[in-house]
Amino acid sequence: MPVTVGAKKAYRSSSRKRVFNMRRQTTMLREVKVILKLTKDGKKEEAEKLLKNAYKAIDKAKKRGLIKKNTASRKKSRLARLVNTKN
């Protein structure tokens, strides 16, 4: 546990930020998972509609520093390729 006043404040701050970061990460993972499931089931139209939500979640995770810029680009590219190639 933190000892100094500054360390205690940093601990509180990081605990609050962790809640927001975990929420953003689970949202991103959930959106990607839904698209993967829809494409696996052959529901291409529904997956295309939800692709925008996944892009939004990935971009927000990138903005907050949860994932790096190239990782976000790679995720978006692979999702788009998956949705567009599946029949």
N, C-alpha and C positions, 0 to 999 in steps of 0.2 A: 504494500500500500504506500501511497505517496506520503512524504514526511513534511516537506516545506509547503508554505502557503501557495506558492506558484504551481507546484506540482499537483496540489489538490485541485486547484482551479483548472489546470490542464486536463486532469482526469475527468472532472465533471463535464468539461467541454467536449472531450473526445467521446464520452459516453452518450451525450446527446447527439453528436454527429453520427455515431455508429448506428443509431436507430434509423436515421434518415437514409444512410448509405445502404443498410441492409434492406430497407423497404424498396429502394430504387433497384437494387440488384435482383431481388426476388421478382419484382415486376418485369424486369428485362428477361430473366430466365423463363418466367411463365409465358410471356408473349412469344418467345422463340419456340418454346415447347408446344404451344398450341398450333403454330404454323407447321412444325414438323409432323405433328399428329394428323393434321388435316391433309397434308400432302401425301402422307403414307396411306391414308384412307381414300385418296383420289379425289378429294374435294378442292379442286384447283381454284374455283371462283371464290369460295369462302376464304381460302388462304390468301388470295390476292387482296381481298378487302381488309384483312387483318395485317397485311404487310406494313401498312402505314403506321399502325400502332406499334409494331415491333421496331420500326425505324425510329420512332419517337422515343421509345424506351431506351434503345441503344444510344441515341444521341444524348439523352439526359445523363446516362451513366458515364458517357465520355466527358461531358461537360463538368461533372462533379469529380472526375478523376478516378472513378471506379475501374474503368478500362482505358487503355491507351488509344490514341487516335487510329493507329493502323489496325489494332484489334477490332475496333468498331467498324472500320471500313471492310475488313475481312468478313466479319459477321454479316453485315448488310449484303455484301456481294454474294456470299454463299447462300443466304436466304433467297435472294432474288433469283439466283441461278436455279435453286431447287424448285421454286414455285413456277418458274417459266419453263423448265424442262419436263417436269412431271405431266403426265396426261391424265 
